[in-house]
Amino acid sequence: MLLSSQNPQDFLMSFTPKTKMDLLLDKRLTMSWTLAIQILLATITSIIIYRRHLHPLSSIPGPPFASISRLWHIYHILKGDQNLQLVSLHNKHGHFVRLAHNEVSVSHPEAIKKILGSQLKKGPWYRMTAIPDYRFQSPMAITDPKKKMEKSKAFASGYALTNVLRSEPQLDNVISLLLGHLDGFARTGREVGLDKYFTFTSFDVAGEVLFSSQFGFLETGTDVGNAIANGYWLSMYASAMAFFYHIHVALLGNPFITWLNILPYGHLFDTAIKAMKARLQDKRDESRFDSVEYWFRAMEKHPEKIKWRDVQAVTVSTVGAASETVSCALQSFVYYMIRTPGAWERARKEVIELQEKEGGREKRVVSWGQAKRLVYLQACLKEGLRMFAPVPMNLPRVVGPEGLEIGGRRFEKGSILSVNSWVMHLSDEIWGKDAGEFKPERWLTEDTGELDKWFMPWGYGYNSCPGQNIARLEMSKIAATLVRDYDISQVNPEQEWKWQAFFTVVQHSWPCYIKARKTTTNESGCKVPWH
C-alpha cells in the first residue's frame, strides 16, 4: 500500500545515484558546519584566554574556573556553602579574591567604607529583588544610588522606630502566641524545632507591624500554603538566577506569570495584597497607624512619586527580608547562648535585676524600653549576628568613571567590587585570633565603637536594610523573654545545626527541649515567672 501510494517518479529517483552537484552541496554543507564549530570554539577559546590572562582583573587570585565564568560562584550558591568558600579563599589569598570573571570580593579593612559606604552604583544582581515581577520596583531593586535614595526617602516614615513602636502591643500579642506553643512543648516534654516556630513568628510579626494582618502561621501552628517551605526553593532560585536576570524575566519575573498567580510565595503575596486593598476600601478608617498607613498617606500627598505598585513592592519585599533575617538571628542567639557555659544564666540575671528595680515581671513579654537597656543581652544578640550573618551573598558595587583605589590596588571603571559580611565578620585581622569564637564580651569594651565600623549584618551605606528597626525590636523582646522564662537545651548537645547559604541563610536540624521556669499568679491573674 505504501509503494502504490507513492509517485512512481519519486520512487525511481530514490534509487538514482547522487549527481556531482548533489555531492558538492553536501560537501559544502559539511564544511559550513565544520567552519561554524571551529569559529565557535575559537571564540570561546579567545574569551577564556582574555578573561584568564588579559583581563584587567587577571592578576587577582582566586579559583581558576572563577576567572573565566560566573558558574563557579553559582555552583557554590546552589551547594549552599558560598560564604564559607569565600572565607577560606580570603584566608588563603588575602584581601582580594576573584569571584567571577568581572567581580572581585574585597576584605580589606577599608572595603566597607570605600565600597559600600560610597555612592557607587549597585551591581545588576539587585534587580532580582523586584517581586513579583520587574514592574514592582522597591528601593532594594533600584541600582542607581540617587534614584534609590529618593524612593527610600518616600518610605522612611513607615520604618522609623517611633512609628514602629506604635505596634508594640500587637507585636506582644504575636509573641504571646509563640510562647503559648513553647509552653505546650514544655508541658509534654516533646522536642521542638525552633527554626520552624521562629520563622512562623517573624512572618506574623512582619504582617502585624506592616499592615495589621498576620499570615496565620502561629495561629494554626502550620506552614499555611507551604509558603515557608516554598521559600527555601525560591531563595535558591533567586540567588542563582539573579546573575541571569533576563532569563528570569522571560521565565517567571513578568506580568503574565504574576497574572497567573502561580508563584511559590503565593500565600505571602496574596495575604499582603488582600490586607492592603481592604485598607484602601471600607476598612481603612478602622485600622491602626501601621507602616502601610504612612505609605498610603505619602502616596496621597505625592502621587507623582509614589504609586500603588510601589507600596506593594516595598511591603512584599520587607516581609521577606525582615522575616528571614530575624528568624536566622534568633536561632543564632539561642544556638550560641546554650552552647556557651554561663551565657544564658548571665543574661537571665540581667533581665531579672532590671525588672526587680523597675517592675515589669508581670508582663508576658519584656518591653522594648527594658530590652534595649540589657547591655549583656544586646551584646549577645550582636555577637550572634556577627558569627552567623543572615545574608551570605556578596554585596556588589560597580566602580565609576573615576576608578577606585583600595588597599594599594587600583580598579578601573566598570569593575564589580563586592563585600561579604561573613568574610568581614570572621576576619582575624579585624576581630583578632578569636574571630571564630562566640564572645559577647568583645562588645562590652571601650573600643566597641571601632568594632561597629566592621559590623554589617544589615548591609551598609545607602542600601542598608530599612527594616532593621522592626528586626531589632522583635529580636530584643523575644530574646529577653526567652532567657527570663525558659531553659532551652539541644536534644543532642553534641549535634551541630545544619544550614544552607542561598539568598539568606536557612538553618535547620537542631531540635531542642524547652523547660518553662516555675510560675505563680499575680493579682491580675497573669502567670509570672517565679524567680
Salt bridges, closest charged atoms under 4 A:
ASP26 OD2 - LYS18 NZ 2.87
ASP81 OD1 - HIS76 ND1 2.97
GLU103 OE1 - ARG70 NH2 2.76
GLU110 OE1 - LYS114 NZ 3.36
ASP133 OD2 - ARG135 NH2 2.91
GLU168 OE2 - LYS477 NZ 2.75
ASP172 OD1 - LYS477 NZ 2.72
ASP183 OD2 - ARG364 NH2 2.57
GLU208 OE2 - ARG288 NH1 3.04
ASP290 OD2 - ARG279 NH1 2.85
GLU293 OE1 - ARG279 NH2 2.95
GLU293 OE2 - ARG284 NH2 3.18
GLU293 OE2 - ARG297 NE 3.11
GLU300 OE2 - ARG284 NH1 2.59
GLU304 OE2 - HIS302 ND1 3.77
ASP310 OD1 - LYS151 NZ 3.04
GLU353 OE2 - LYS349 NZ 3.99
GLU358 OE1 - ARG373 NH2 2.80
GLU383 OE2 - ARG386 NH2 2.87
GLU383 OE2 - ARG442 NE 2.91
GLU412 OE2 - ARG410 NE 3.47
GLU429 OE1 - HIS95 NE2 2.86
ASP434 OD2 - LYS439 NZ 3.03
ASP434 OD1 - ARG442 NH1 3.47
GLU441 OE2 - ARG346 NH1 3.41
GLU450 OE1 - LYS453 NZ 2.97
ASP452 OD1 - LYS382 NZ 2.76
ASP485 OD2 - ARG364 NH1 3.88
ASP485 OD1 - ARG484 NE 2.70
ASP487 OD1 - ARG348 NH2 2.65
